[in-house]
Amino acid sequence: EAEVAQSPRYKITEKSQAVAFWCDPISGHATLYWYRQILGQGPELLVQFQDESVVDDSQLPKDRFSAERLKGVDSTLKIQPAELGDSAMYLCASSSGGDSYNEQFFGPGTRLTVL
Amino acid sequence: AQSVAQPEDQVNVAEGNPLTVKCTYSVSGNPYLFWYVQYPNRGLQFLLKYITGDNLVKGSYGFEAEFNKSQTSFHLKKPSALVSDSALYFCASREIGFQKLVFGTGTRLLVSP
């Protein structure tokens, strides 16, 4: 069964350092999402790609966060510099199309701890 | 703005008993509604969705959900709970024509033997 891959699974860093997360969506899925899930809360969308283009990044803190999907396949989310409040689970998801009724398939996530 | 509410932080049920996890939504038009389950240190797994048609939707692992437009609810149900159903459950909504999926805060389900 095809799955969304993410790495690393866990990341511990000190504040002011740079971190990067990688996501490989299910093959053929044109739409890719990055979510942040703070402990005890539901996931919140950070950025959405359709192929290589950003569709929605309204909730992405652009002063420190960046995301790219250069070839429309895998994607990288970067934080620089990391802050204590960035500690969370970062989830990547993909879906087969841009229609709003398509379900999203989630990867296992990257748990970030900022010390 | 659309929103999803899950009024219960935790639901406790004995194995073999029926379970219900509640969800209400607020959207400006007709919604698409989803249920996901999350096990510890894992991503979310899709359970079921309501798009249109029959108000009772059947999904994975014996779960079902009932869409009630007048009460703006989409409660998750299962006739007989298993200990392995213990997990965190999220309800989510999407407005038709829009991409953004909005999640509730989650409900922890604890099934005791």
Interface residues (C-beta under 8 A of the other chain):
Chain A: V4 Q6 T31 Y33 G40 Q41 G42 P43 E44 L45 Q48 V55 D56 L91 A93 G98 S100 Y101 E103 Q104 F105 F106 G107 P108 G109 R111
Chain B: V4 Y32 F34 Y36 N41 R42 G43 L44 Q45 F46 K49 I51 F90 A92 R94 E95 I96 G97 F98 Q99 K100 L101 F103 G104 T105 G106
